[in-house]
Amino acid sequence: MIARKYTLAYLFLLPAVALLAAFYIYPVLTSVVRSFTDWNGFDAGFLWVGWGNYKNVFGDHHFWAATGRTLRFAFVTTIVQTILGFLLAFFIYTLVSDRWRKLMRVAVYIPVILPGAVVSLLWSNLLSPNFGLVNEVLRAIGLEAWARGWLGSTETAMNTLMIVNTWKFIGMTITFYIVAMLAIPKDLIESAKMDGAGSGTLLWHIFRPLLKGITEVNFILSLIGGLKAFDLIYMMTGGGPGDSTTVLGIMIYRRAFLSFRFGEAITMGIILFIVILTLTLISRRLIASREDEQ
Amino acid sequence: MKKEMGTKSLPMLLKGLLLIGLLLAAACGNNASNEGQQSNAEPDSTNAASNAAPEAVKDPVNLKFLYIWPEYEAIMNETIRLFEEKNPHIQVEPEIVPWDKAIEVMQTKVAANQAPDVSFGWTHWMAPFVNEVDAAMPLDDYLQQDPAWEQSFIRSDLLDISVVNADKPFVSNIPFKLSFQVVIYNKKMFSDHQLEVPQTREQMEQTMEKLAANGIIPLAASGKDGQIDMLKDSFAGMNFVKNGTAQGAWLAGEESYESAEYIEAMELAKQWFSKGFFGKDAFAVGNDEIANLLLTKRAAMILGNNNQIPTLQEQVDDELGAFLFPAAEGLKIQAPLTADGFFVLKTTQYPDEAVEFLKHLTSEEVQKLWASQSKSMPVLQNLNTGDETLDGLIDQIAASATDYPVQKLTYNPAELSKQLQAAFAEYLLNANADVTASAKKMEADHRKAIESSQ
C-alpha cells in the first residue's frame, strides 16, 4: 500500500536520479576504476595495473613537492581571505552611508563573477615587468627598488598568485559575512554600544563569536577552492618559474594531457579529493569542538 | 477526483517514459551503427570502389576538415572553393579551432569517434597522433605513387620530420607552410648602432654586448614560454654535432644531461642570461610581451616565429628583418625545419579524396595564394613570396644543412620538457646554482621518463 502510494513520487524523481547517475555517479565510479588501469584517455582499451598508479604517484618527488605547494597556497589564501574578509565585511557593515555600503558590496563581489581567464589577463598585464601599472606606480612613488617581475621570480611568484587569488575570491567571503552580520539582532549591538563597547570590542566579543558558523563555511569553501586552484595559476605562470607554482591541479593536467597517462592523473585527482575531504572534516571537527568548549 | 487523476496519469507517465526511452535507444543505436561504419570501414575497400569505376559518376563525398587560423578564414574558403571546383563530387566541410587547443580538440574528437577526415597538425609534433592515439594514416604509399609531389618540397628532409619513431617509420603529415624559430630584428636600430646581421654565434654575442652596453635589450626572449630552454637545447645539439657525438643514444633522445655538451650549453645560456641579453625578468614575460618589446623599440631583436613577421611589421614604422639563429664558428646553420601541416585520419572513409585535398593544399596555385595573401612561407622549392625578409629566410632554409642527424625520441617528451624547463629555470634564476647539480636533477627526470615509457 505504502509502496503504491509513493510510486508516482518515485517516478517523478526518476529523471533527476537518472541524470545524476549518468552524469555524476557513473563518471565518479568509472574514474575510481580507471585509476587502477593504464588508460591513456583516448583508447577504448586499457590494462589493469592494480596499485601501480598509486605507487608511481607516491614515489614521484614532483607529486610531493606539488602537494606541499598546494597546501601552502590553500592554507595561506584561506586564512588571509577569512580574516581580511571578516574585517572588510565589518568595515562595510559599519559604513554610515547606505549608498556607500551598497556600492561597496557590489564592488567587492565583481571579481568573484569575473571569469578566471579575464582575471589572469588583467593581473598579468598589471604585473608586467616592462609595461605593468604596478611597477609604474612603484617607480612613480620612489619605490623603484621594489619594481620587479612579480611572476618571474621563484621568490615572489607564489605569493603574488596568492594575492591575486585572494583578490578574486574575497568578495564571496565578505558577502557571506555581511549577510550574517545583518542577521545579528540590532538591539544586541545597541546595548553593547550603550555599555561602552567600541569597534574593537564589538568585533571581538559580539561579531566573532556570533559568526562562527559562517566562518566555518567561509573557511571550508576557501580551503576547497585553494586546494583545487588551477585556472589562475595555469594562465598566469603555467606552474613556473621553475616549479615554484606547480600545484597539484597543474600536475594533474600535465600528466593527463601532456603525458597521456590518464590513469595516473585520475589517481592524483582521487588523492586530492581524499585530501580535501580529510581537511574539510578536520576543519569542521575543530570548529565544532571549539563551539562546544564555549 | 484526485485518485482518478492519479490512476490515469500513472499509465500515461509510464508510456511517456517508455517513449522517451525508445527514442533515446534509437538515437544511440543510430549513432553506434554510424560509428561502427565509420571506424570499421577499411580504407582499401573505399580505394577499390573508387578505383573500379574512375570514369563513372562519382558518389558525393563530404570531407570534414579541421584547421587553425581564424584570421585566414577567407583565404582558406577560397582554397576550398578552388578544390571543389576541380572536384565537383567532393564537398569540404571546414571547422576552425584555436591553435593552442588544436591538439586537445583533435584528441577529444578521436576519442569520441568524431574525428575529421583531414586535420591540422604540426609536422614535428605528430607523436600525440601516432604514439598515444594511433590516428594518423601513413602517407608514404601516396607519396611514392606521385614522385613529382614527393620531390616538390623545399628541402629533401622536410617530410621526414613527421616520422615519429623507429617503430612507426612512416610519413604522417604533409607540411603546408613553414613555421620555425627565427631572430626578428629592427633594421633601423641595427643601422643606428652600426651593426650587421651576425653570421656566427660568436658575432651574435658581440652584437648583443654592444646593444646591452647601449641600454637596449639585445635579444628579448621568453623564459616563461620556454624560448631560453629551446635555445639551450639548440646550443647542446650543436655541441653534439661539433664533437661527433650526435649518434647512438643521442639519436633516440637518450643522451645524458650530465654530458659535457649539455653542461657547456647550460653555462653559455646562463652567461647570456646573467648579462641581461634576454632582458630583465625574462621569466615573467610571455611571447606577447616579447613582441611588444620589439614594437616599442626597447629590444633590438626577439626570438620569434616566422609567421609573426607580417603582423609585427604592420605595427611598427621601422623595417623589420629576420634571420636564422647563427651556428657556432665553423658549423653550418642547423635550420629548425618545422611546419604547420595536415594529416589524414585513419578512420576516414575517403583516404584518396583526403590525400587529393592535401595535394591541392601543397599545389603551386594554393601555395602562391597563401604566400601572396597571408605572407606564409611556402613549402615548395623555388616559390618566392616577393617579400624580401621572407624570401631571405627561404633562401637560408634551402641552403641550410640537411645532413644534420635528427632525433627520433623513444618516449613522450611533453611533461618531461616542462620538468626540464623548470629545473633549467631554477638554475638560471639562482645565481649560486651549481651546473652539475642542476644537470644531475634534469638527468634523473630524463631517465625516469625513458624508463616509464618502456
Interface residues (C-beta under 8 A of the other chain):
Chain A: T7 L8 L11 L14 N40 G41 F42 D43 N56 H62 S124 L127 S128 P129 N130 F131 R148 G149 W150 L151 G152 S153 T154 T237 G238 G239 G240 P241 G242 D243 T246 R254 R255 F257 L258 S259 F260
Chain B: G6 S9 L10 L13 L14 L17 E104 Q107 V110 A111 P128 E132 V133 D134 G223 K224 G279 K280 D281 A282 F283 A284 V285 G286 E289 N292 L293 T296 R298 N412 A414 E415 K418 Q419 Q421 A422 A423 A425 E426 L429 N430 S452
